[in-house]
Amino acid sequence: MTCARLRLRLGLCFAGLTFAAIAASDSTFGVDDMLDVRTLNIGALSDNGRWLAATSGSLRDRIGIDNYRFGDPTYIAPNHQDLLVIDTQSGASRKVFADRRQVTALAWSPDGARLAMLAMSGDGYAPVIWDRATGQPTAVPLPSGKIAAENAELRWSADGARLLINLRPAEWRATAAERFRQETQGMVVFHSSKEPFLAWDDVRRMSLEKSLAAFEVKTGKWTELIANTKLGTYELTEDGAALTYQADITKKTDYDVIFGSDGELRAMPAAGGNSTVLLKSTKGLTLIWSRDGRHYAYTKDGVVMLGGIEGGDAKPVAGTKSPAPDKDKPEEPTEAEKEKRAKERFTAVRLSPKGDFLVASNKEGLWMVDTTSHGRELFVKMPEEDKLAPRYEAVGWNGEGSVLYLSYSSRTRWERGLASYDVRSKKLSDLWKDNRIYSNFRVSKDGHTIVFAAAPGNRPTDLYAVTDEMKAPHRLTTLNPKIEQKQLGNTELVTYLDADGKKLNGVLYYPSDYQPGRKYPTIVLVYEQFFDDVFNSFNSLLTANGYAVLQPSVEFETGFPGESWLKGATAAVNKAIDMGVADPERLGIQGTSYGGYATNLLITQTNRFKAAVNVSGKVDMISFYTDSPRLGVRNIHAPEKSQDRLGATLWQQPQKYLQHSAILYADRIKTPLLLINGEQDHNVPARQGMEMYYALRRLNKEVAWVLYPNGGHGMPTSTVDEVRDYSQRILDWYATYLKKPADAAAAPSTAGQ
């Protein structure tokens, strides 16, 4: 694409930059590879573990997002995928559809003979049942005047005779679309503080409007179980006798929790009938359920509570609520008292299949709690204060609930795997450990099969399964044979001390053609914490173009995030220089979203970087504070309580907002800065980048701003051309400021491939 054409389309262009790319060799990772890397999603595993339904798609399959419709309850972003059914024993795989489809809400019937799903049809989803024996899909005829809810959950009855689906009135789609249109294109938009919800919260909450109905597979008969209301999640008991659900009772916008809500937990006969209230409010609670669907647990004020569908008040099974301050004894508790109280604060983790055991955590580690006697035992020591202790996470139980499976991950080296804990013998055993990366463990209902995603470091994942003895994983897919032939860079876990002497980790991705003893231009990619050497397509694009990539971790202190980045990121850079990999005169820094914010703050505090790229990152905490209305309270919550870590409102500590607004320190910036924004970004509005661009122009600094009119948050994905343009501009920016003429000649850009 010529500079003139881009100027017409974007209104901005770099003078002197060329977008022609020399063809990459078959072994070089390029933009086409980035577009075509296939990723996996485990959709559903049959009860006996034999049949796995999974979807596979690529970035190219998601191209075409309409960011103008961000927040439209009726909009479904494109995500065309291969739907695969895999035999977990033999590894044999077949596609459900000949072409790529957009499907969601996959659910196997109890006998594994039929797979239910929602498949894209027109501008919405429609239910489909696929027969495994014949390979034929059958559309489920909906009741007159009804449509399937886009966010529906599908559940089979215990006997496989009925399929439960969330429905909506057919007119809902037109009503919701009109509400969205009024907020974005209405002649007059009126908002008032007297309204209980922020307008965009109200629009978002329209997605809760749905009913629950049962479809009789043999007869085609429909039975409405729950009439149209604001309905949350629901569960069926294992025996098929009852169902539980949450009815939304939120009264107003919650400023303490992003998209905070309140629900009333109810139970009713699965065949239909009156419901009873089990829990009057779920506000601030996360419910976990036993597999039989008859018991639930949650945590409140450090106490784990256990309830059941028979009703009655939930009972405490672990933990002690901290006493309220005594007005007559205002003195602070002793350190010993604080420590004792801290150890008595528990969090519910996972219930056993029948609810007789509960896994709970506290600052000491994981506990097994007998829910009848309330006796408990610490079975995994994982001290909260020991940041280097291995981490275990419960992933599921065997069929009878006598063995708990846990993922394992070291925090000092790349060693991960799976472990088991036998409740009867009280023995924790390693099933396997190696240096691969594991994720998305799924245990079958009968407990004899576990499927998961795994990959060597810096490689795309594939699906694997283990059965019976759980000690010999076998591979189920080879999704990216082309990528396996690419020359990808090696990786290394680097350990360093930040400016406060705290030990941190970072991940170093070596250039794909790395030669020991040679120093390389190095790009520092910042966000928050990094440990695992996961595959990242853009990292691979950078390393293929002759750059080392360093991802440093940062130890944050609330109120001082800018200082934290400076302490952590620069210490990691020093380590890479000491290793002889990074050239101290050719350092770049880049971040997206929160990482872009970090990038801009860092270059106001140090001149070590010779080039910087801020993708969709804020620069002005004050103008950002109440911006992005389509996200509700998110941009208020972030600095006050969560990711931005300022720890106060604008009016409580205005100085913090000033100190962490890079725009106010733009005069200190000496690093050439490339700003990239999407005009339809409703997370970090494009005017954030615009502010910094015009400020640096006014200060006669080196700056460029790219605005994608159809783009959203992060890399633009409306068209393939946008992806190519985005990639090439970043590569050209770094080539201009970080590469020597000899480097540029030896490593031509691969972005156009």
Helices and strands as residue ranges (DSSP letters): H 3-10, H 31-36, E 38-45, E 51-58, G 60-62, G 67-69, E 82-87, E 93-95, E 103-108, E 114-121, E 124-131, E 137-139, E 146-148, E 155-156, E 162-169, H 172-185, H 199-204, G 205-208, E 209-216, E 222-236, E 242-248, E 263-269, E 276-279, E 288-289, E 295-300, E 303-308, E 315-318, H 335-343, E 347-351, E 357-362, E 365-370, E 376-381, E 391-397, E 403-409, E 416-422, E 427-434, E 437-443, E 449-455, E 462-467, E 474-475, H 481-484, E 491-497, E 503-509, E 520-525, H 537-544, E 548-552, H 561-578, E 582-592, H 594-602, E 611-615, H 621-625, G 629-631, H 634-641, H 654-659, G 662-668, E 673-678, H 687-698, E 703-708, H 720-738, H 741-746
